[in-house]
Amino acid sequence: MKKSEVGALILRIFLGLSFLIHGVSKFQNGIENTAGWFESLGIPGFMGYVVAIIELVGGLLLTIGFGTRYIAALFLFIMVGAILKVKLAAGFMGNGQGAGFELDLAFAVMAVYLFLNSKSVLSLDSKLFPKSQQ
């Protein structure tokens, strides 16, 4: 096992757990509130449900390494949307009234890495689909 594989494992688990926790939070705080917040941003409310489910289920799947490339692509899409629609105006580090987009950008970059390097010997994908290793 290479050090880079261990690094990718750590990155995948961290990103997966981070999204899983954010998804759980959306449901615990009232998914209707999340849908309402999306609507206040000019985004259809049902997208709040979609994002919460992607974060919850995708976070779990990414943590175990199943569907890594697809989940990473969805997470990247969510982070780009969050940066452009919510955080960009506050700047990289924030404006004193709200957080900046540095964490969202870090999550997006991690997702890009996992999308490009989705196969790892330390994932469920590699155990279930060994012939599709790239």
C-alpha positions in Angstrom: 0.0 0.0 0.0 1.3 3.4 -1.0 1.3 6.5 1.1 -0.8 8.3 -1.5 -3.5 5.6 -1.1 -3.6 6.2 2.7 -3.8 9.9 2.0 -6.7 9.4 -0.4 -8.4 7.3 2.2 -8.1 10.0 4.8 -9.3 12.6 2.4 -12.3 10.5 1.3 -13.4 9.7 4.8 -13.0 13.3 6.0 -15.0 14.6 3.1 -17.7 11.9 3.4 -18.1 12.4 7.1 -18.2 16.2 6.7 -21.1 16.0 4.2 -22.8 13.3 6.2 -22.8 15.6 9.2 -24.1 18.5 7.2 -26.9 16.4 5.8 -27.9 15.1 9.2 -27.9 18.8 10.4 -30.3 19.8 7.7 -32.8 17.2 8.8 -32.3 17.8 12.5 -32.8 21.5 12.2 -36.0 21.0 10.1 -35.7 20.2 6.5 -38.6 22.5 5.9 -36.4 25.4 7.2 -33.7 24.4 4.7 -36.3 24.3 1.8 -37.5 27.8 2.9 -34.0 29.1 3.0 -33.4 27.8 -0.5 -36.5 29.6 -1.7 -35.3 32.8 0.0 -32.2 32.6 -2.3 -34.3 32.2 -5.4 -33.7 28.4 -5.6 -36.7 26.1 -5.7 -37.4 24.7 -2.2 -37.4 21.1 -3.3 -33.7 21.5 -4.0 -33.2 21.8 -0.2 -34.4 18.3 0.1 -32.3 17.1 -2.8 -29.1 18.6 -1.4 -29.8 17.3 2.1 -30.3 13.8 0.7 -27.2 13.9 -1.4 -25.2 15.1 1.6 -26.6 12.5 3.9 -26.6 9.4 1.6 -23.6 10.6 -0.4 -21.6 11.3 2.7 -22.2 7.7 3.9 -21.4 6.2 0.5 -18.2 8.3 0.1 -17.0 7.3 3.5 -17.2 3.6 2.6 -15.9 4.3 -0.9 -18.9 3.3 -3.0 -19.6 5.3 -6.1 -16.8 7.7 -5.2 -16.5 9.3 -8.7 -20.3 10.0 -8.9 -20.6 11.2 -5.3 -17.6 13.5 -5.7 -19.1 15.0 -8.8 -22.4 15.7 -7.0 -20.5 17.3 -4.0 -18.5 19.4 -6.4 -21.8 20.6 -8.0 -23.2 21.5 -4.6 -20.1 23.4 -3.5 -19.9 25.4 -6.7 -23.6 26.3 -6.2 -23.0 27.3 -2.6 -20.0 29.4 -3.5 -21.7 31.2 -6.4 -25.1 31.6 -4.9 -24.3 32.2 -1.2 -20.7 32.8 -0.2 -19.0 34.6 -3.1 -20.2 38.1 -2.0 -18.6 37.6 1.4 -15.2 36.9 -0.1 -12.7 34.2 0.6 -12.4 34.8 4.3 -15.8 36.3 5.0 -16.9 39.9 5.7 -17.4 39.9 9.4 -21.1 39.1 9.0 -20.8 35.7 7.4 -18.4 33.0 6.6 -16.4 33.2 3.4 -16.1 30.5 0.8 -12.7 29.1 1.9 -14.2 25.9 3.4 -16.6 25.4 0.4 -13.6 25.8 -2.0 -11.6 23.3 0.0 -14.4 20.8 -0.1 -14.7 21.4 -3.9 -11.0 20.8 -4.4 -11.2 17.6 -2.4 -14.1 16.4 -4.5 -12.2 17.2 -7.7 -9.3 15.1 -6.4 -11.6 12.2 -5.5 -13.3 12.5 -8.9 -10.0 12.2 -10.8 -8.6 9.5 -8.5 -11.7 7.6 -7.6 -10.3 4.1 -7.5 -8.4 3.0 -4.4 -7.5 -0.4 -3.0 -9.0 0.9 0.2 -12.6 1.4 -1.1 -15.7 -0.7 -1.5 -15.6 0.2 -5.3 -12.3 -1.6 -5.7 -13.6 -4.7 -4.0 -16.9 -4.8 -6.0 -15.5 -3.7 -9.3 -11.8 -4.8 -9.5 -11.7 -5.0 -13.3 -12.6 -1.3 -13.7 -9.5 -0.1 -11.9 -8.0 2.9 -13.7 
